Amino acid sequence: MATKTWKLGEVCKGGVITVNTTKTKVTVIGKQWDISAGTRKSSNQSNAKEWIRKEVSLLDGDARRKIDFFIHDLTTSYHTGKILEWIESKVEFKTTMW
């Protein structure tokens, strides 16, 4: 299992995205920036309040697209690409052959 948090601030709804990966699923969590912990990117946002979550099974042939669309709804295309690169380095998506 791997976990990573991106503190994106103004270019992201809520400001914080956390991704958890396991062998069978990917969970993307949108969090509201915790101002009481500070406003800098170096601030500890581990207690930021969760406001939206998407869990996708890696057995789903459409998993990558679902994750892509969900993250793209939270942030810009650039950051969506960077987050997906990290996810793809940790898990293997099932590909459907037509």
Sequence and secondary structure as in RCSB ss.txt:
>XXXX:A:sequence
MATKTWKLGEVCKGGVITVNTTKTKVTVIGKQWDISAGTRKSSNQSNAKEWIRKEVSLLDGDARRKIDFFIHDLT
TSYHTGKILEWIESKVEFKTTMW
>XXXX:A:secstr
 EEEEEE GGGBSSEEEEEEE SSEEEEEEEE  GGG SSTTS  TT EEEEEEEEETTSTTHHHHHHHHHHHHB
 HHHHHHHHHHHHHH        
